[in-house]
């Protein structure tokens, strides 16, 4: 599974819900956490997790950072 996708730079600026759909399509084996930017999250690497940080102050909830596995 070394060829599995591990980052999604193309979804930056997308609405969070659309980004989740794309990531889930590419990697149905990972869990996706949708997190408002600025929220404290537990540190640590998790190979089966992707965090999607979005702008909660914007009605469209755009993704702010490249989502990555970890």
N, CA, C, O and CB atoms as a CASP TS submission, in Angstrom:
PFRMAT TS
TARGET T0000
AUTHOR 0000-0000-0000
METHOD Language model
MODEL 1
PARENT N/A
ATOM      1  N   UNK     1       0.828  -1.195   0.000  1.00  0.00           N
ATOM      2  CA  UNK     1       0.000   0.000   0.000  1.00  0.00           C
ATOM      3  C   UNK     1       0.868   1.254   0.000  1.00  0.00           C
ATOM      4  O   UNK     1       0.392   2.335   0.346  1.00  0.00           O
ATOM      5  CB  UNK     1      -0.940   0.001   1.210  1.00  0.00           C
ATOM      6  N   UNK     2       2.108   1.125  -0.375  1.00  0.00           N
ATOM      7  CA  UNK     2       3.037   2.248  -0.356  1.00  0.00           C
ATOM      8  C   UNK     2       2.666   3.332  -1.363  1.00  0.00           C
ATOM      9  O   UNK     2       3.120   4.470  -1.237  1.00  0.00           O
ATOM     10  CB  UNK     2       4.438   1.758  -0.631  1.00  0.00           C
ATOM     11  N   UNK     3       1.851   2.999  -2.354  1.00  0.00           N
ATOM     12  CA  UNK     3       1.457   3.992  -3.347  1.00  0.00           C
ATOM     13  C   UNK     3       0.201   4.758  -2.929  1.00  0.00           C
ATOM     14  O   UNK     3      -0.289   5.607  -3.674  1.00  0.00           O
ATOM     15  CB  UNK     3       1.227   3.318  -4.689  1.00  0.00           C
ATOM     16  N   UNK     4      -0.319   4.456  -1.732  1.00  0.00           N
ATOM     17  CA  UNK     4      -1.524   5.134  -1.269  1.00  0.00           C
ATOM     18  C   UNK     4      -1.266   6.619  -1.060  1.00  0.00           C
ATOM     19  O   UNK     4      -0.189   7.018  -0.618  1.00  0.00           O
ATOM     20  CB  UNK     4      -2.030   4.501   0.026  1.00  0.00           C
ATOM     21  N   UNK     5      -2.244   7.413  -1.377  1.00  0.00           N
ATOM     22  CA  UNK     5      -2.130   8.868  -1.250  1.00  0.00           C
ATOM     23  C   UNK     5      -2.021   9.255   0.227  1.00  0.00           C
ATOM     24  O   UNK     5      -2.716   8.695   1.074  1.00  0.00           O
ATOM     25  CB  UNK     5      -3.348   9.576  -1.910  1.00  0.00           C
ATOM     26  N   UNK     6      -1.137  10.222   0.528  1.00  0.00           N
ATOM     27  CA  UNK     6      -0.929  10.640   1.920  1.00  0.00           C
ATOM     28  C   UNK     6      -1.152  12.133   2.142  1.00  0.00           C
ATOM     29  O   UNK     6      -1.115  12.590   3.284  1.00  0.00           O
ATOM     30  CB  UNK     6       0.466  10.278   2.356  1.00  0.00           C
ATOM     31  N   UNK     7      -1.382  12.907   1.074  1.00  0.00           N
ATOM     32  CA  UNK     7      -1.689  14.327   1.244  1.00  0.00           C
ATOM     33  C   UNK     7      -2.596  14.787   0.112  1.00  0.00           C
ATOM     34  O   UNK     7      -2.620  14.202  -0.971  1.00  0.00           O
ATOM     35  CB  UNK     7      -0.391  15.177   1.286  1.00  0.00           C
ATOM     36  N   UNK     8      -3.343  15.857   0.393  1.00  0.00           N
ATOM     37  CA  UNK     8      -4.333  16.361  -0.560  1.00  0.00           C
ATOM     38  C   UNK     8      -4.201  17.875  -0.722  1.00  0.00           C
ATOM     39  O   UNK     8      -5.092  18.612  -0.299  1.00  0.00           O
ATOM     40  CB  UNK     8      -5.760  15.997  -0.102  1.00  0.00           C
ATOM     41  N   UNK     9      -3.115  18.352  -1.321  1.00  0.00           N
ATOM     42  CA  UNK     9      -2.958  19.807  -1.480  1.00  0.00           C
ATOM     43  C   UNK     9      -4.037  20.423  -2.376  1.00  0.00           C
ATOM     44  O   UNK     9      -4.331  21.613  -2.269  1.00  0.00           O
ATOM     45  CB  UNK     9      -1.584  20.118  -2.056  1.00  0.00           C
ATOM     46  N   UNK    10      -4.615  19.620  -3.246  1.00  0.00           N
ATOM     47  CA  UNK    10      -5.610  20.147  -4.188  1.00  0.00           C
ATOM     48  C   UNK    10      -6.904  20.582  -3.503  1.00  0.00           C
ATOM     49  O   UNK    10      -7.677  21.335  -4.095  1.00  0.00           O
ATOM     50  CB  UNK    10      -5.924  19.105  -5.238  1.00  0.00           C
ATOM     51  N   UNK    11      -7.164  20.129  -2.270  1.00  0.00           N
ATOM     52  CA  UNK    11      -8.431  20.483  -1.612  1.00  0.00           C
ATOM     53  C   UNK    11      -8.354  21.774  -0.790  1.00  0.00           C
ATOM     54  O   UNK    11      -9.365  22.213  -0.241  1.00  0.00           O
ATOM     55  CB  UNK    11      -8.867  19.349  -0.713  1.00  0.00           C
ATOM     56  N   UNK    12      -7.171  22.384  -0.699  1.00  0.00           N
ATOM     57  CA  UNK    12      -7.062  23.657   0.030  1.00  0.00           C
ATOM     58  C   UNK    12      -7.947  24.683  -0.679  1.00  0.00           C
ATOM     59  O   UNK    12      -7.845  24.877  -1.890  1.00  0.00           O
ATOM     60  CB  UNK    12      -5.561  24.156   0.106  1.00  0.00           C
ATOM     61  N   UNK    13      -8.812  25.333   0.093  1.00  0.00           N
ATOM     62  CA  UNK    13      -9.756  26.303  -0.463  1.00  0.00           C
ATOM     63  C   UNK    13     -11.125  25.705  -0.758  1.00  0.00           C
ATOM     64  O   UNK    13     -12.091  26.441  -0.959  1.00  0.00           O
ATOM     65  CB  UNK    13      -9.192  26.897  -1.722  1.00  0.00           C
ATOM     66  N   UNK    14     -11.219  24.382  -0.785  1.00  0.00           N
ATOM     67  CA  UNK    14     -12.511  23.724  -1.012  1.00  0.00           C
ATOM     68  C   UNK    14     -13.344  23.793   0.263  1.00  0.00           C
ATOM     69  O   UNK    14     -12.785  23.922   1.353  1.00  0.00           O
ATOM     70  CB  UNK    14     -12.315  22.242  -1.460  1.00  0.00           C
ATOM     71  N   UNK    15     -14.676  23.709   0.150  1.00  0.00           N
ATOM     72  CA  UNK    15     -15.498  23.524   1.344  1.00  0.00           C
ATOM     73  C   UNK    15     -15.090  22.206   2.032  1.00  0.00           C
ATOM     74  O   UNK    15     -14.797  21.214   1.364  1.00  0.00           O
ATOM     75  CB  UNK    15     -17.029  23.519   0.976  1.00  0.00           C
ATOM     76  N   UNK    16     -15.076  22.213   3.348  1.00  0.00           N
ATOM     77  CA  UNK    16     -14.613  21.042   4.098  1.00  0.00           C
ATOM     78  C   UNK    16     -15.357  19.762   3.709  1.00  0.00           C
ATOM     79  O   UNK    16     -14.746  18.700   3.593  1.00  0.00           O
ATOM     80  CB  UNK    16     -14.773  21.289   5.587  1.00  0.00           C
ATOM     81  N   UNK    17     -16.667  19.859   3.509  1.00  0.00           N
ATOM     82  CA  UNK    17     -17.451  18.657   3.171  1.00  0.00           C
ATOM     83  C   UNK    17     -16.994  18.038   1.852  1.00  0.00           C
ATOM     84  O   UNK    17     -16.938  16.815   1.724  1.00  0.00           O
ATOM     85  CB  UNK    17     -18.947  19.002   3.090  1.00  0.00           C
ATOM     86  N   UNK    18     -16.669  18.880   0.875  1.00  0.00           N
ATOM     87  CA  UNK    18     -16.187  18.358  -0.411  1.00  0.00           C
ATOM     88  C   UNK    18     -14.811  17.719  -0.255  1.00  0.00           C
ATOM     89  O   UNK    18     -14.516  16.698  -0.877  1.00  0.00           O
ATOM     90  CB  UNK    18     -16.131  19.482  -1.465  1.00  0.00           C
ATOM     91  N   UNK    19     -13.968  18.331   0.584  1.00  0.00           N
ATOM     92  CA  UNK    19     -12.639  17.773   0.827  1.00  0.00           C
ATOM     93  C   UNK    19     -12.747  16.391   1.465  1.00  0.00           C
ATOM     94  O   UNK    19     -12.023  15.470   1.087  1.00  0.00           O
ATOM     95  CB  UNK    19     -11.815  18.712   1.725  1.00  0.00           C
ATOM     96  N   UNK    20     -13.648  16.249   2.425  1.00  0.00           N
ATOM     97  CA  UNK    20     -13.852  14.951   3.083  1.00  0.00           C
ATOM     98  C   UNK    20     -14.289  13.903   2.062  1.00  0.00           C
ATOM     99  O   UNK    20     -13.811  12.768   2.093  1.00  0.00           O
ATOM    100  CB  UNK    20     -14.906  15.069   4.214  1.00  0.00           C
ATOM    101  N   UNK    21     -15.190  14.275   1.162  1.00  0.00           N
ATOM    102  CA  UNK    21     -15.657  13.348   0.126  1.00  0.00           C
ATOM    103  C   UNK    21     -14.490  12.887  -0.752  1.00  0.00           C
ATOM    104  O   UNK    21     -14.373  11.701  -1.058  1.00  0.00           O
ATOM    105  CB  UNK    21     -16.750  14.014  -0.745  1.00  0.00           C
ATOM    106  N   UNK    22     -13.626  13.828  -1.155  1.00  0.00           N
ATOM    107  CA  UNK    22     -12.482  13.488  -2.004  1.00  0.00           C
ATOM    108  C   UNK    22     -11.500  12.577  -1.267  1.00  0.00           C
ATOM    109  O   UNK    22     -11.054  11.568  -1.813  1.00  0.00           O
ATOM    110  CB  UNK    22     -11.766  14.765  -2.472  1.00  0.00           C
ATOM    111  N   UNK    23     -11.169  12.932  -0.034  1.00  0.00           N
ATOM    112  CA  UNK    23     -10.211  12.127   0.744  1.00  0.00           C
ATOM    113  C   UNK    23     -10.770  10.728   0.975  1.00  0.00           C
ATOM    114  O   UNK    23     -10.049   9.738   0.852  1.00  0.00           O
ATOM    115  CB  UNK    23      -9.890  12.807   2.105  1.00  0.00           C
ATOM    116  N   UNK    24     -12.051  10.650   1.309  1.00  0.00           N
ATOM    117  CA  UNK    24     -12.674   9.348   1.537  1.00  0.00           C
ATOM    118  C   UNK    24     -12.686   8.510   0.262  1.00  0.00           C
ATOM    119  O   UNK    24     -12.569   7.286   0.324  1.00  0.00           O
ATOM    120  CB  UNK    24     -14.099   9.526   2.060  1.00  0.00           C
ATOM    121  N   UNK    25     -12.826   9.155  -0.883  1.00  0.00           N
ATOM    122  CA  UNK    25     -12.788   8.449  -2.155  1.00  0.00           C
ATOM    123  C   UNK    25     -11.396   7.871  -2.421  1.00  0.00           C
ATOM    124  O   UNK    25     -11.255   6.743  -2.893  1.00  0.00           O
ATOM    125  CB  UNK    25     -13.199   9.387  -3.295  1.00  0.00           C
ATOM    126  N   UNK    26     -10.367   8.674  -2.105  1.00  0.00           N
ATOM    127  CA  UNK    26      -8.984   8.235  -2.330  1.00  0.00           C
ATOM    128  C   UNK    26      -8.519   7.217  -1.294  1.00  0.00           C
ATOM    129  O   UNK    26      -7.797   6.275  -1.620  1.00  0.00           O
ATOM    130  CB  UNK    26      -8.052   9.431  -2.316  1.00  0.00           C
ATOM    131  N   UNK    27      -8.937   7.413  -0.043  1.00  0.00           N
ATOM    132  CA  UNK    27      -8.451   6.579   1.063  1.00  0.00           C
ATOM    133  C   UNK    27      -9.598   6.192   1.990  1.00  0.00           C
ATOM    134  O   UNK    27      -9.718   6.746   3.083  1.00  0.00           O
ATOM    135  CB  UNK    27      -7.355   7.317   1.857  1.00  0.00           C
ATOM    136  N   UNK    28     -10.442   5.249   1.572  1.00  0.00           N
ATOM    137  CA  UNK    28     -11.559   4.853   2.438  1.00  0.00           C
ATOM    138  C   UNK    28     -11.102   4.158   3.720  1.00  0.00           C
ATOM    139  O   UNK    28     -11.909   3.918   4.618  1.00  0.00           O
ATOM    140  CB  UNK    28     -12.497   3.938   1.679  1.00  0.00           C
ATOM    141  N   UNK    29      -9.817   3.836   3.806  1.00  0.00           N
ATOM    142  CA  UNK    29      -9.282   3.137   4.979  1.00  0.00           C
ATOM    143  C   UNK    29      -8.902   4.070   6.123  1.00  0.00           C
ATOM    144  O   UNK    29      -8.553   3.590   7.202  1.00  0.00           O
ATOM    145  CB  UNK    29      -8.081   2.332   4.581  1.00  0.00           C
ATOM    146  N   UNK    30      -8.958   5.389   5.926  1.00  0.00           N
ATOM    147  CA  UNK    30      -8.574   6.304   6.999  1.00  0.00           C
ATOM    148  C   UNK    30      -9.808   6.980   7.607  1.00  0.00           C
ATOM    149  O   UNK    30     -10.834   7.136   6.944  1.00  0.00           O
ATOM    150  CB  UNK    30      -7.590   7.367   6.471  1.00  0.00           C
ATOM    151  N   UNK    31      -9.690   7.373   8.870  1.00  0.00           N
ATOM    152  CA  UNK    31     -10.749   8.164   9.490  1.00  0.00           C
ATOM    153  C   UNK    31     -10.393   9.627   9.274  1.00  0.00           C
ATOM    154  O   UNK    31      -9.220  10.001   9.286  1.00  0.00           O
ATOM    155  CB  UNK    31     -10.916   7.826  11.026  1.00  0.00           C
ATOM    156  N   UNK    32     -11.411  10.442   9.080  1.00  0.00           N
ATOM    157  CA  UNK    32     -11.197  11.858   8.783  1.00  0.00           C
ATOM    158  C   UNK    32     -11.785  12.687   9.917  1.00  0.00           C
ATOM    159  O   UNK    32     -12.959  12.549  10.262  1.00  0.00           O
ATOM    160  CB  UNK    32     -11.836  12.254   7.413  1.00  0.00           C
ATOM    161  N   UNK    33     -10.947  13.553  10.491  1.00  0.00           N
ATOM    162  CA  UNK    33     -11.394  14.465  11.534  1.00  0.00           C
ATOM    163  C   UNK    33     -11.496  15.856  10.914  1.00  0.00           C
ATOM    164  O   UNK    33     -10.526  16.358  10.348  1.00  0.00           O
ATOM    165  CB  UNK    33     -10.418  14.455  12.769  1.00  0.00           C
ATOM    166  N   UNK    34     -12.665  16.474  11.019  1.00  0.00           N
ATOM    167  CA  UNK    34     -12.864  17.827  10.509  1.00  0.00           C
ATOM    168  C   UNK    34     -12.771  18.760  11.709  1.00  0.00           C
ATOM    169  O   UNK    34     -13.572  18.676  12.639  1.00  0.00           O
ATOM    170  CB  UNK    34     -14.249  17.979   9.753  1.00  0.00           C
ATOM    171  N   UNK    35     -11.776  19.658  11.675  1.00  0.00           N
ATOM    172  CA  UNK    35     -11.426  20.458  12.843  1.00  0.00           C
ATOM    173  C   UNK    35     -11.411  21.949  12.492  1.00  0.00           C
ATOM    174  O   UNK    35     -10.770  22.350  11.520  1.00  0.00           O
ATOM    175  CB  UNK    35     -10.055  20.023  13.399  1.00  0.00           C
ATOM    176  N   UNK    36     -12.119  22.777  13.285  1.00  0.00           N
ATOM    177  CA  UNK    36     -12.017  24.228  13.046  1.00  0.00           C
ATOM    178  C   UNK    36     -10.581  24.695  13.285  1.00  0.00           C
ATOM    179  O   UNK    36      -9.952  24.278  14.257  1.00  0.00           O
ATOM    180  CB  UNK    36     -13.002  25.014  13.968  1.00  0.00           C
ATOM    181  N   UNK    37     -10.060  25.549  12.415  1.00  0.00           N
ATOM    182  CA  UNK    37      -8.701  26.063  12.569  1.00  0.00           C
ATOM    183  C   UNK    37      -8.574  26.758  13.917  1.00  0.00           C
ATOM    184  O   UNK    37      -9.485  27.457  14.362  1.00  0.00           O
ATOM    185  CB  UNK    37      -8.338  27.036  11.415  1.00  0.00           C
ATOM    186  N   UNK    38      -7.435  26.554  14.555  1.00  0.00           N
ATOM    187  CA  UNK    38      -7.195  27.163  15.859  1.00  0.00           C
ATOM    188  C   UNK    38      -7.569  26.275  17.024  1.00  0.00           C
ATOM    189  O   UNK    38      -7.265  26.598  18.173  1.00  0.00           O
ATOM    190  CB  UNK    38      -7.945  28.435  15.961  1.00  0.00           C
ATOM    191  N   UNK    39      -8.227  25.153  16.744  1.00  0.00           N
ATOM    192  CA  UNK    39      -8.602  24.212  17.792  1.00  0.00           C
ATOM    193  C   UNK    39      -7.377  23.419  18.221  1.00  0.00           C
ATOM    194  O   UNK    39      -6.591  22.975  17.384  1.00  0.00           O
ATOM    195  CB  UNK    39      -9.725  23.265  17.310  1.00  0.00           C
ATOM    196  N   UNK    40      -7.216  23.244  19.527  1.00  0.00           N
ATOM    197  CA  UNK    40      -6.120  22.404  20.015  1.00  0.00           C
ATOM    198  C   UNK    40      -6.476  20.949  19.772  1.00  0.00           C
ATOM    199  O   UNK    40      -7.571  20.500  20.109  1.00  0.00           O
ATOM    200  CB  UNK    40      -5.838  22.660  21.527  1.00  0.00           C
ATOM    201  N   UNK    41      -5.535  20.214  19.181  1.00  0.00           N
ATOM    202  CA  UNK    41      -5.744  18.786  18.941  1.00  0.00           C
ATOM    203  C   UNK    41      -4.620  18.019  19.620  1.00  0.00           C
ATOM    204  O   UNK    41      -3.523  18.543  19.816  1.00  0.00           O
ATOM    205  CB  UNK    41      -5.796  18.465  17.409  1.00  0.00           C
ATOM    206  N   UNK    42      -4.904  16.781  19.976  1.00  0.00           N
ATOM    207  CA  UNK    42      -3.900  15.954  20.624  1.00  0.00           C
ATOM    208  C   UNK    42      -2.731  15.716  19.666  1.00  0.00           C
ATOM    209  O   UNK    42      -2.942  15.399  18.495  1.00  0.00           O
ATOM    210  CB  UNK    42      -4.513  14.610  21.087  1.00  0.00           C
ATOM    211  N   UNK    43      -1.510  15.868  20.156  1.00  0.00           N
ATOM    212  CA  UNK    43      -0.356  15.607  19.291  1.00  0.00           C
ATOM    213  C   UNK    43      -0.185  14.116  19.046  1.00  0.00           C
ATOM    214  O   UNK    43      -0.800  13.287  19.718  1.00  0.00           O
ATOM    215  CB  UNK    43       0.923  16.186  19.909  1.00  0.00           C
ATOM    216  N   UNK    44       0.639  13.793  18.094  1.00  0.00           N
ATOM    217  CA  UNK    44       0.935  12.389  17.828  1.00  0.00           C
ATOM    218  C   UNK    44       0.536  11.993  16.428  1.00  0.00           C
ATOM    219  O   UNK    44      -0.400  12.538  15.844  1.00  0.00           O
ATOM    220  CB  UNK    44       0.234  11.503  18.829  1.00  0.00           C
ATOM    221  N   UNK    45       1.274  11.024  15.902  1.00  0.00           N
ATOM    222  CA  UNK    45       1.038  10.525  14.555  1.00  0.00           C
ATOM    223  C   UNK    45       0.090   9.341  14.602  1.00  0.00           C
ATOM    224  O   UNK    45       0.203   8.476  15.471  1.00  0.00           O
ATOM    225  CB  UNK    45       2.360  10.130  13.877  1.00  0.00           C
ATOM    226  N   UNK    46      -0.834   9.307  13.671  1.00  0.00           N
ATOM    227  CA  UNK    46      -1.752   8.177  13.544  1.00  0.00           C
ATOM    228  C   UNK    46      -1.886   7.886  12.055  1.00  0.00           C
ATOM    229  O   UNK    46      -2.446   8.688  11.308  1.00  0.00           O
ATOM    230  CB  UNK    46      -3.161   8.480  14.209  1.00  0.00           C
ATOM    231  N   UNK    47      -1.375   6.745  11.629  1.00  0.00           N
ATOM    232  CA  UNK    47      -1.337   6.389  10.208  1.00  0.00           C
ATOM    233  C   UNK    47      -2.719   6.159   9.612  1.00  0.00           C
ATOM    234  O   UNK    47      -2.850   6.049   8.393  1.00  0.00           O
ATOM    235  CB  UNK    47      -0.501   5.153  10.016  1.00  0.00           C
ATOM    236  N   UNK    48      -3.746   6.084  10.441  1.00  0.00           N
ATOM    237  CA  UNK    48      -5.094   5.860   9.914  1.00  0.00           C
ATOM    238  C   UNK    48      -5.992   7.076  10.130  1.00  0.00           C
ATOM    239  O   UNK    48      -7.215   6.948  10.199  1.00  0.00           O
ATOM    240  CB  UNK    48      -5.719   4.630  10.570  1.00  0.00           C
ATOM    241  N   UNK    49      -5.377   8.257  10.235  1.00  0.00           N
ATOM    242  CA  UNK    49      -6.159   9.478  10.461  1.00  0.00           C
ATOM    243  C   UNK    49      -5.707  10.585   9.517  1.00  0.00           C
ATOM    244  O   UNK    49      -4.525  10.727   9.204  1.00  0.00           O
ATOM    245  CB  UNK    49      -6.029   9.943  11.926  1.00  0.00           C
ATOM    246  N   UNK    50      -6.703  11.370   9.069  1.00  0.00           N
ATOM    247  CA  UNK    50      -6.444  12.597   8.311  1.00  0.00           C
ATOM    248  C   UNK    50      -7.245  13.695   9.000  1.00  0.00           C
ATOM    249  O   UNK    50      -8.441  13.540   9.247  1.00  0.00           O
ATOM    250  CB  UNK    50      -6.842  12.449   6.768  1.00  0.00           C
ATOM    251  N   UNK    51      -6.578  14.806   9.308  1.00  0.00           N
ATOM    252  CA  UNK    51      -7.286  15.957   9.883  1.00  0.00           C
ATOM    253  C   UNK    51      -7.464  17.015   8.802  1.00  0.00           C
ATOM    254  O   UNK    51      -6.530  17.352   8.075  1.00  0.00           O
ATOM    255  CB  UNK    51      -6.512  16.544  11.112  1.00  0.00           C
ATOM    256  N   UNK    52      -8.689  17.531   8.715  1.00  0.00           N
ATOM    257  CA  UNK    52      -9.011  18.583   7.764  1.00  0.00           C
ATOM    258  C   UNK    52      -9.315  19.843   8.583  1.00  0.00           C
ATOM    259  O   UNK    52     -10.333  19.916   9.272  1.00  0.00           O
ATOM    260  CB  UNK    52     -10.231  18.179   6.830  1.00  0.00           C
ATOM    261  N   UNK    53      -8.416  20.832   8.498  1.00  0.00           N
ATOM    262  CA  UNK    53      -8.610  22.086   9.219  1.00  0.00           C
ATOM    263  C   UNK    53      -9.310  23.084   8.307  1.00  0.00           C
ATOM    264  O   UNK    53      -8.890  23.310   7.172  1.00  0.00           O
ATOM    265  CB  UNK    53      -7.255  22.657   9.722  1.00  0.00           C
ATOM    266  N   UNK    54     -10.401  23.688   8.830  1.00  0.00           N
ATOM    267  CA  UNK    54     -11.184  24.602   8.000  1.00  0.00           C
ATOM    268  C   UNK    54     -11.434  25.910   8.738  1.00  0.00           C
ATOM    269  O   UNK    54     -11.287  25.987   9.958  1.00  0.00           O
ATOM    270  CB  UNK    54     -12.519  23.958   7.593  1.00  0.00           C
ATOM    271  N   UNK    55     -11.812  26.932   7.987  1.00  0.00           N
ATOM    272  CA  UNK    55     -12.113  28.249   8.531  1.00  0.00           C
ATOM    273  C   UNK    55     -13.569  28.272   8.982  1.00  0.00           C
ATOM    274  O   UNK    55     -14.480  28.386   8.162  1.00  0.00           O
ATOM    275  CB  UNK    55     -11.834  29.368   7.483  1.00  0.00           C
ATOM    276  N   UNK    56     -13.781  28.162  10.297  1.00  0.00           N
ATOM    277  CA  UNK    56     -15.146  28.124  10.828  1.00  0.00           C
ATOM    278  C   UNK    56     -15.835  29.481  10.739  1.00  0.00           C
ATOM    279  O   UNK    56     -17.057  29.561  10.860  1.00  0.00           O
ATOM    280  CB  UNK    56     -15.131  27.653  12.274  1.00  0.00           C
ATOM    281  N   UNK    57     -15.064  30.552  10.527  1.00  0.00           N
ATOM    282  CA  UNK    57     -15.641  31.879  10.433  1.00  0.00           C
ATOM    283  C   UNK    57     -16.152  32.225   9.036  1.00  0.00           C
ATOM    284  O   UNK    57     -16.715  33.299   8.827  1.00  0.00           O
ATOM    285  CB  UNK    57     -14.631  32.888  10.855  1.00  0.00           C
ATOM    286  N   UNK    58     -15.960  31.325   8.094  1.00  0.00           N
ATOM    287  CA  UNK    58     -16.382  31.547   6.712  1.00  0.00           C
ATOM    288  C   UNK    58     -17.539  30.592   6.415  1.00  0.00           C
ATOM    289  O   UNK    58     -17.453  29.397   6.697  1.00  0.00           O
ATOM    290  CB  UNK    58     -15.188  31.329   5.703  1.00  0.00           C
ATOM    291  N   UNK    59     -18.606  31.119   5.852  1.00  0.00           N
ATOM    292  CA  UNK    59     -19.813  30.318   5.607  1.00  0.00           C
ATOM    293  C   UNK    59     -19.548  29.065   4.776  1.00  0.00           C
ATOM    294  O   UNK    59     -20.206  28.043   4.969  1.00  0.00           O
ATOM    295  CB  UNK    59     -20.850  31.162   4.912  1.00  0.00           C
ATOM    296  N   UNK    60     -18.576  29.139   3.841  1.00  0.00           N
ATOM    297  CA  UNK    60     -18.311  27.969   3.005  1.00  0.00           C
ATOM    298  C   UNK    60     -17.351  26.990   3.676  1.00  0.00           C
ATOM    299  O   UNK    60     -17.143  25.882   3.182  1.00  0.00           O
ATOM    300  CB  UNK    60     -17.745  28.405   1.663  1.00  0.00           C
ATOM    301  N   UNK    61     -16.761  27.404   4.811  1.00  0.00           N
ATOM    302  CA  UNK    61     -15.876  26.509   5.554  1.00  0.00           C
ATOM    303  C   UNK    61     -14.700  26.014   4.749  1.00  0.00           C
ATOM    304  O   UNK    61     -14.466  24.807   4.685  1.00  0.00           O
ATOM    305  CB  UNK    61     -16.642  25.345   6.053  1.00  0.00           C
ATOM    306  N   UNK    62     -13.941  26.924   4.122  1.00  0.00           N
ATOM    307  CA  UNK    62     -12.853  26.439   3.271  1.00  0.00           C
ATOM    308  C   UNK    62     -11.729  25.768   4.060  1.00  0.00           C
ATOM    309  O   UNK    62     -11.426  26.146   5.192  1.00  0.00           O
ATOM    310  CB  UNK    62     -12.288  27.584   2.469  1.00  0.00           C
ATOM    311  N   UNK    63     -11.119  24.762   3.426  1.00  0.00           N
ATOM    312  CA  UNK    63      -9.958  24.078   3.990  1.00  0.00           C
ATOM    313  C   UNK    63      -8.783  25.051   3.942  1.00  0.00           C
ATOM    314  O   UNK    63      -8.541  25.685   2.915  1.00  0.00           O
ATOM    315  CB  UNK    63      -9.633  22.745   3.209  1.00  0.00           C
ATOM    316  N   UNK    64      -8.047  25.171   5.062  1.00  0.00           N
ATOM    317  CA  UNK    64      -6.962  26.142   5.161  1.00  0.00           C
ATOM    318  C   UNK    64      -5.572  25.556   4.926  1.00  0.00           C
ATOM    319  O   UNK    64      -4.679  26.244   4.433  1.00  0.00           O
ATOM    320  CB  UNK    64      -6.999  26.782   6.500  1.00  0.00           C
ATOM    321  N   UNK    65      -5.392  24.283   5.282  1.00  0.00           N
ATOM    322  CA  UNK    65      -4.074  23.651   5.187  1.00  0.00           C
ATOM    323  C   UNK    65      -4.200  22.335   4.443  1.00  0.00           C
ATOM    324  O   UNK    65      -5.273  21.733   4.409  1.00  0.00           O
ATOM    325  CB  UNK    65      -3.459  23.426   6.591  1.00  0.00           C
ATOM    326  N   UNK    66      -3.096  21.886   3.844  1.00  0.00           N
ATOM    327  CA  UNK    66      -3.098  20.614   3.138  1.00  0.00           C
ATOM    328  C   UNK    66      -3.366  19.469   4.119  1.00  0.00           C
ATOM    329  O   UNK    66      -2.585  19.263   5.047  1.00  0.00           O
ATOM    330  CB  UNK    66      -1.758  20.399   2.404  1.00  0.00           C
ATOM    331  N   UNK    67      -4.456  18.723   3.926  1.00  0.00           N
ATOM    332  CA  UNK    67      -4.706  17.565   4.783  1.00  0.00           C
ATOM    333  C   UNK    67      -3.671  16.472   4.499  1.00  0.00           C
ATOM    334  O   UNK    67      -3.361  16.185   3.343  1.00  0.00           O
ATOM    335  CB  UNK    67      -6.145  17.022   4.565  1.00  0.00           C
ATOM    336  N   UNK    68      -3.143  15.867   5.564  1.00  0.00           N
ATOM    337  CA  UNK    68      -2.161  14.805   5.432  1.00  0.00           C
ATOM    338  C   UNK    68      -2.494  13.650   6.363  1.00  0.00           C
ATOM    339  O   UNK    68      -3.138  13.836   7.395  1.00  0.00           O
ATOM    340  CB  UNK    68      -0.758  15.333   5.720  1.00  0.00           C
ATOM    341  N   UNK    69      -2.054  12.471   5.994  1.00  0.00           N
ATOM    342  CA  UNK    69      -2.203  11.314   6.875  1.00  0.00           C
ATOM    343  C   UNK    69      -1.309  11.547   8.084  1.00  0.00           C
ATOM    344  O   UNK    69      -0.163  11.979   7.953  1.00  0.00           O
ATOM    345  CB  UNK    69      -1.835   9.965   6.138  1.00  0.00           C
ATOM    346  N   UNK    70      -1.837  11.262   9.236  1.00  0.00           N
ATOM    347  CA  UNK    70      -1.048  11.452  10.461  1.00  0.00           C
ATOM    348  C   UNK    70      -1.911  11.989  11.520  1.00  0.00           C
ATOM    349  O   UNK    70      -1.445  12.223  12.635  1.00  0.00           O
ATOM    350  CB  UNK    70       0.133  12.372  10.241  1.00  0.00           C
TER
END
